[in-house]
Amino acid sequence: MTSVRITSGRHPYEVVLLTAAPVVALILTLTNTRPAAVDAAMPGPVRVVWVILLALSGLTGLTGVFWTGTGTVAASLSIEAVGVLVLGTAAAMYTVGIVAFTGFSGAAAGGFVAAVGIGSWWRLSQIWRDLRRFDQAVEAQLIAEVRTLIGQRDSHE
């Protein structure tokens, strides 16, 4: 089988961010608080969705990163991809809230939160590339096996 290099999902920064997301969501829920930028920039239902996205991103992403269950590496990467996609979305929502609420005075906070979103989507692009390589390797292996079977059949005739 063709060798495939998978970009490991156990990047320390990714694991820390995916861990922080549901912890923050839990704290916000238990204390019934939200950042001022979220309150000012997001309507009530969107605020609820944002907190849910935080929780789901971390739980899903960490499940994918540490997946040891049935299935393949592709399953692990696919689950991780959902988590980082959702984290990037939640970070983008918060970034927009910060910028809308604070303008240029919130550039530092908005920039750091935007970096979380950009990093999440960058990781998503790595996962997509790895999944594509994985599919290509599996396809190459199947083609090689079929050729071997055809060669064996032809030699018996």
C-alpha angles and dihedrals in degrees: 000000000000113000114248124195111212117202098235117243092216097089107151094227092049093048092048093049093045089050094047095051099068091037090056091045090051093049092048090049097046094046094039090227135127135187112273090242091057092049092048100042105034129062116233098265091047090052089055091049090049093055090046090051090052092052095044094046094057097040093046096041094049090047089057095043093052098031111150098156130104121307132052141294085269090062091051092049093046092053091047089050091057090051096050092043090055092044090052090050093050090048091050090050091052092045091055089048092051094048093045092049102040107021114199093344088071095051094113095050092040090049094053093047090046088053089058089054094046091047090050093052091044088055088048090056090051090051092049090051091049092048091050091051090047091052091048091051092049090048091049090050092051092049090050091050093049091050090050091051092048090049091051092048092049092050091055094054 
